[in-house]
């Protein structure tokens, strides 16, 4: 399998506390891959390290075979990695439209930003329907759609999404899951974090499981559904 993203032997510290211990994963072009694990397993830390928000103590990260380990976040965005952070992180007192356009700040995205805005608005109509509203006035589901739209404005090859379904009603979860499938069908590779194992594996083709900062399991969605290790980690026993 040729990897678009590969993470090998990643050690990451937050202050004096080591969060990741030799973590690994690989994502091939065109895949949807889920990153699973209980709270505190290091899932967000792994994504934050890939996107340059954190620096690893050891290990290697490559994008399409080229090293990106330790590069600053703006350069990693320029290489084609988008990152939608947990809890959306919109600018609350900017409008929806302003939030979305900020996603195209890097030079590689600026030239085509008007056409890209039209594409994301077709995918997420809230972008134009609520374009003049301040972001903090939207519902949680609408804010998540705006965050995804902003991430897509950077025209990523790989879009990483941290807990896109957190706290949302089932109807909104279903809408967002279909939107993620549509993004993937347009050629964007997806790596996402999700606590709900069944939901994650209904969307992803493959998954990785972190436990206490270590990569302990990986496989196809179907194999992970049947795995006694997954049942132990998430259900106990």
Residue pairs with C-beta under 8 A, 6 or more apart in sequence:
1 26
1 28
2 28
2 29
3 26
3 27
3 28
3 62
3 65
4 27
4 28
4 29
4 31
4 63
4 64
4 157
4 158
4 189
5 25
5 26
5 27
5 50
5 61
5 62
5 63
5 81
5 158
5 189
5 191
6 25
6 26
6 27
6 60
6 61
6 62
7 23
7 24
7 25
7 26
7 46
7 50
7 59
7 60
7 61
8 24
8 59
8 60
8 61
8 62
9 22
9 23
9 24
9 58
9 59
9 60
10 20
10 22
10 23
10 24
10 46
10 49
10 56
10 58
10 59
10 60
10 61
11 18
11 20
11 21
11 22
11 23
11 56
11 57
11 58
11 59
12 18
12 19
12 20
12 23
12 42
12 45
12 46
12 49
12 54
12 55
12 56
12 57
13 19
13 57
14 45
14 54
18 57
18 213
19 42
19 45
19 213
20 42
20 45
20 46
20 49
20 56
20 213
20 214
21 212
21 213
21 214
22 59
22 214
22 215
23 42
23 46
23 59
23 210
23 213
23 214
23 215
24 208
24 215
25 33
25 35
25 46
25 191
25 208
25 215
25 218
27 33
27 158
27 189
27 191
28 189
29 157
29 189
30 184
30 187
30 189
31 189
31 190
31 205
31 206
32 180
32 181
32 184
32 189
32 190
32 192
32 203
32 204
32 205
33 190
33 191
33 192
33 204
33 205
33 206
33 207
33 208
34 192
34 193
34 194
34 200
34 201
34 203
34 204
34 206
34 207
34 208
34 221
35 43
35 46
35 47
35 191
35 192
35 193
35 194
35 207
35 208
35 210
36 43
36 193
36 194
36 195
36 197
36 200
36 207
36 208
36 209
36 210
36 224
36 230
36 234
37 43
37 209
37 210
37 211
37 233
38 195
38 211
38 233
38 234
39 195
41 210
41 211
41 212
41 213
42 210
42 212
42 213
43 162
43 193
43 210
44 86
44 162
44 193
45 54
45 213
46 210
47 83
47 160
47 162
47 191
47 193
48 54
48 83
49 55
49 56
49 61
50 61
50 68
50 76
50 81
50 83
50 160
51 73
51 76
51 77
51 81
51 83
51 160
52 68
52 70
52 71
52 72
52 73
52 74
52 75
52 76
53 73
53 83
55 70
56 69
56 70
59 69
60 67
60 69
61 67
61 68
61 69
62 68
62 69
63 76
63 79
63 80
63 81
63 158
64 157
66 79
68 75
68 76
68 79
68 81
71 79
74 106
77 83
77 106
77 154
77 156
78 106
78 107
78 108
80 155
80 156
80 157
80 158
81 156
81 157
81 158
81 160
82 103
82 151
82 152
82 154
82 156
82 158
82 159
82 160
83 151
83 159
83 160
83 162
84 147
84 148
84 150
84 151
84 159
84 160
84 161
84 162
84 164
85 147
85 162
86 162
86 163
86 166
86 193
87 163
87 166
88 140
88 143
88 144
88 146
88 147
89 147
90 99
90 135
90 136
90 143
90 146
90 147
90 150
91 98
91 99
91 102
91 135
92 134
92 135
92 136
93 134
93 135
93 136
94 102
94 134
94 135
95 131
95 132
95 133
95 134
95 135
96 126
96 127
96 130
96 131
96 132
96 133
96 134
96 135
96 138
96 146
97 127
97 131
97 132
99 135
99 146
99 150
100 117
100 120
100 127
100 146
100 149
100 150
100 153
101 113
101 117
101 153
102 150
102 153
103 109
103 149
103 150
103 151
103 152
103 153
103 154
104 110
104 113
104 116
104 117
104 153
104 154
104 155
106 154
108 155
109 116
109 153
109 154
109 155
112 155
113 153
116 152
116 153
116 155
117 127
117 153
119 152
120 127
120 149
120 152
120 153
121 127
121 128
121 149
123 149
123 152
123 179
123 182
123 183
124 145
124 146
124 148
124 149
124 179
126 138
126 142
126 145
126 146
127 145
127 146
127 149
130 138
130 142
135 143
135 146
138 146
140 167
140 168
140 172
141 168
141 169
141 172
141 175
141 176
144 164
144 168
144 172
144 176
145 176
145 179
148 161
148 164
148 176
148 179
148 180
148 183
151 159
151 161
152 159
152 183
152 188
156 188
157 188
157 189
158 188
158 189
158 190
158 191
159 183
159 188
159 189
159 190
159 191
160 190
160 191
160 192
161 180
161 190
161 191
161 192
161 193
162 192
162 193
163 193
163 194
163 195
164 176
164 180
164 192
164 194
165 173
165 176
165 177
165 194
165 196
165 199
166 195
168 176
173 199
177 199
177 202
177 203
180 190
180 192
180 203
181 203
183 190
184 190
192 200
192 203
192 204
194 200
194 203
197 224
197 225
197 230
197 234
198 225
200 207
201 207
201 221
201 222
201 224
201 225
202 221
204 221
205 220
205 221
206 218
206 219
206 220
206 221
207 218
207 219
207 220
207 221
207 224
208 215
208 217
208 218
209 215
209 216
209 217
209 218
209 224
209 229
209 230
209 233
210 216
211 233
216 229
216 233
217 224
217 227
217 229
217 230
217 233
218 224
219 227
224 230
231 237
